[in-house]
Amino acid sequence: MGTWGPGLYQNDTTCDVRDMYMGLLQDQLNNQAAYEKTMAFFKDCLGDEDDEPLLWFALAETQWKTGRLLPEVKDKALAWIEKGALLALWEESQVGVTGWIETLKNLKATLESPVPKEKKIRKPSVLNQNLWNVNDVYAYQFHMEESKKHGTFGKYILIQKIGEGELYWSEGSVAMRVHIFDRLFDNTPTLNDMDGLRLLPIGQPGTSGELFMSVLLDYIKKKEYPAGYLTYLGSKVAPINRMILKNSTLPWVGLEGRFNHFYQLWQGEEYETVEEGVFKKKI
């Protein structure tokens, strides 16, 4: 589970569960079928003290919003809320603890309020998630409010497309697989600024085993693609150009929070290449 904040959708698990369930409804599955298919896909979360509560929280909140909250989903989510699920995750951050308590409080209030009338879910027009050419490099400027508290607002990072991959929650949708470079720039960088930079690992420094260095960038609504904050720098052969077969996705709207979180974690840490596209922390 990757976590970059105490909000309900500031972690990988809730975002992935929500996106898959909504994608199935958009494919015109009925609620029971969408629920069962989502549970089957995320069955490995069951029994995991970190991921299981997030699975129920995301399902319950999304079902409530769409007017489809199932009794068993509501009961599971409320039970985990009563246990104070995942508070230990934030024990070293008072801001995180306070934020997560507020998140659980708001979720509980939502789930215990009357469920809205069932909303009609339309199949969306197909969004082009695969906008760049392989090896294209863009500068992305941080512009979201949350980046102000991290001191990254207005700064830039480099992103390069290295391949493509199918989004598991939307059959037939192909998204861009990208590398994100481990460097912040005060001004718009150039293509040459990419030379010698390492890639930012999307994982915890203490993680055992392999760290995959790429993600699939996706968005649900066209307005979530940050065209106004992207500057095309050119095309350059990627330092590692083999597509990594791992369905790790990151919504564009979560990019800044994820970078802010992992950028801080990896400063001063070292890692080495194990094989093309796969890294391991140096011991």
Secondary structure as UniProt FT lines:
FT   TURN            8..9
FT   HELIX           12..26
FT   TURN            27..28
FT   HELIX           31..41
FT   HELIX           43..45
FT   TURN            46..47
FT   TURN            49..50
FT   HELIX           51..65
FT   TURN            66..67
FT   HELIX           71..82
FT   TURN            83..86
FT   HELIX           87..90
FT   TURN            91..92
FT   HELIX           94..111
FT   TURN            134..135
FT   STRAND          136..141
FT   HELIX           145..150
FT   TURN            153..154
FT   STRAND          156..166
FT   TURN            168..169
FT   TURN            171..172
FT   STRAND          174..181
FT   HELIX           191..194
FT   TURN            195..196
FT   TURN            205..206
FT   STRAND          211..212
FT   STRAND          214..218
FT   HELIX           222..224
FT   HELIX           227..229
FT   STRAND          230..235
FT   STRAND          249..251
FT   HELIX           252..254
FT   HELIX           255..266
FT   TURN            267..268
FT   STRAND          271..275
FT   TURN            276..277
FT   STRAND          278..281
//
